[in-house]
Structure formats: structure tokens, C-alpha cells
């Protein structure tokens, strides 16, 4: 079961790399003179709806669409870790569940591997704990999926956000039109 999860995770990762490796051909037919010969380069502005849609279809695809390729392996590493954690917790849950059922069935011919090691109450506690861990792994995986989708959306919105050093803030005294004196807060963006 673990090998299947690792294989699926690796396959998804390789598919994402294939998607990331393909680039669109640029149109360099127009050449302008701006002190030197240059081709116009438009800024890439991703569409946020596309980014979240791509991310919802295939985790990491929205990040690749936003040209944030370094995030894709992190997302797939998280997915593989979630699959491994779920497989571990679920297999332990099944082992302790079978042992607990063997103990409480009142059949002297059935035995479990934990005789003398755990009591009936201990087996029930272990079974419940690993079931809860498996359920929490599924919940955290869903939260991680939502976070990576929202990351693609916000990154698309803020791709060309202006963070220049020309943004300033100043407080100065001011006289209002009614003759009152107050404080003016001035924001300058250049």
C-alpha cells in the first residue's frame, strides 16, 4: 500500500515537472528603438480565477501557472508525507482493531499477537487513537489543499503589486476650510 502511494506521488510530481517545463513561444517580431534595439516585454499578469481553478484541478498547477515553480515540489512533498502518514496510521488502526475483535469475541481458538502485552482496554485505546490520527491526517490534508489553492489565488492577485521605494507617508499640520486646525496624513506614491 505504501509503495502505491509513493509511486502515485512520484508520478504526480513528474507530471507537474513536465507541465512546468513547457513554455510558450514569445512573439519577437516587433523591434523598437529605445536608445538600443529591444523587443517589448510585457509583464505577465496571471488571472486569479484561472490560478485557483488550476490549483483545484491539480495541486501545484496554480503555482506553476503563476510561474512560482519552486513551490510545486514543496506541495508534492507535503502530499506524499500526508499519504505516508495516513497509510501508517490506518495500518496500525487495522492491526489493533483485529486484535481487539479477537479478544472480545469470546472464542478461545482466536488469539492475537498482543497477548500479555496489552489489556483489552489498552487495545481499545490504541485502536481509537490511531483511528483519530488517520482522521486528523485526512483533515490536515484537506486544509493543506485549501491553503495551496488560496496561495495560488493570492499570488496571482499580487504578482505585479508595486513595492517600490517611492512610497512615502508624512504627517503635517493643516488648516481645514472651516478654519479649524488639524493634522494631515499625506501618502505619496510615485
N, C-alpha and C positions, 0 to 999 in steps of 0.2 A: 504494500500500500504506500509506504514511504517513497519507494523508488518511482512509483507512478506520479506522486506529487512533485518530486524533484524533476522528473522528466517533463511534466507539463509546465512547470515554472521555467525550466531551461528553454523549452520550445517557445513559450510566450516571450521570453527575453530575446531570443534570437529573431523572432518575428518583429519585435519592436526595433531591433537594430537595423533590420532590413528596411523598415519603414523610414527610419531616421536617415539612412544612407542615401536615399533618393532625394535629389534637389531639382528644382525647376530651372530650366534654362533661362538666362536673363536676356532681355532684348537690348542689345548694344548697337542698334542701328543708328540711333541719334547721337551725334557728337557735337558738343558745344565748345565755344572758346570762352574761358573764364580766366584769362591770364595763362592758361595752359590747356591743352586738349584734354577733355574729360568726358566721361559718359555720365549722364544723370543717374543718380542712385536714389530711388525713392525709399523712404523709411517704411519698414514692414510694420503694418498695424493689424494685428490679429483681430478677428471678430470674436467677441466674448461668447456669443451663443454657440459658435462652431467649436470653440475650445472646450466648453463644458460638455457639449454633445459628444465630441470625440473622446473625451475623458470618461464619459459614462459608457460608451460602447466598448472601449478597450483601455484599461488603466494605463496611464502614461502617454497615451496618444495625444491628449490635450497639451501636455508639456512639450511633446515633440512638435506639435503644431505651433506652439509659442516660441519655438527654437530654444528651448531650455533642455537640451539633450542630456545634461548631466543629472537631471532629476529622474530620468527613466530607470537607470539601474537601481537607484535607491527604492523606487516604488516596487520594482520586481523583487528586490531582496526582501522587502517587507512582506510581500505576498508569499514568497517561499517560506519565510520564517513563520507566518501565520499557518500555512498548510502543515508544516512540520509540527508546530505546537498542537494543532488540532489533532493530528494523527497520533501523537504521543498520548495526549490526554484521553482521547477516545479509546485507544487500545488498552490503556490502564483501566478505564471505566469498564470495558467489556470483561477484562480479566477478573476484576473484583466483583462484578455483577454475577458472573458464572460461579465464582467461589461462594458467594453469599447464597445463591439459589441452591447450590449443592448442600450447603449447611442446613438450610431451613426446610428442605423437602422431606425430612424425617425418614429417609431411605438409608439404611445402614450400608448399602453397597456403593453409594456415591461418596466420593471423598474429594477434597480439594488440596492444592499444594501448600496451603497456609495453615494446616492443622498444627496446633501447638505454638504457632507464631502469632496469630491474631484471633481474637474472640469474634463472636457474631456481631457484636456492636462495633468493633473496630472495622470489620469488613464493610458494614453498612456505612460507616463514616467515610471510609476510603472511597467507596463507590459514589456516594453523594458528592464528595469533594472533587473527584475527577470529572464527574458529570458537570458540576458547576464550572470547573476550569475550561472544559470543552465549550460550554455555552458562552462563557466570557470571551473565549478566543474568537468565536463567531461574531459576537457583538463588537469587539475591538477591530476586527477585520472590516466590518460594515462601516464603522466610524472612520477607519483609515481610507476606505474607498471614497467616502463623502469628503474627507479632507483633501485628497488628491484632486477630486473634481472641483472643489472650491478654489484650490490653489491654481488650477488651470484658468478658472474664470477670473480671479483677481489679477493674475499675471497678465492675462490678455487685456484687461482694463488698464493696467498700469504700465504696459510695455513702453510707451513713449511719454511717460509722465516727466514733466520738467523739474529737475532737481538742480538747476543751475545755481551758481553762487551769487547771482544778481538779485536774489530775493532778499528784501530788507524790511525791517519793522522799526518804526520810530514813534516815540510818544513826545508830543509837544503841547504847549498851552494854546488855546484857541478862543476866539471871541465868536459867540453864536450870533445869528442875525437878530435875535431878540435883545442883544446887548449883554447877555449873560456870559460869564467866563467859564470855560470848561477845559477838558483835556481831549486832544485829538490823537487818535491812533492811526498812523499812516503806514499802509502796506505798499511797497513798491516792487513791481515785477518788471524786469527789463527783457 
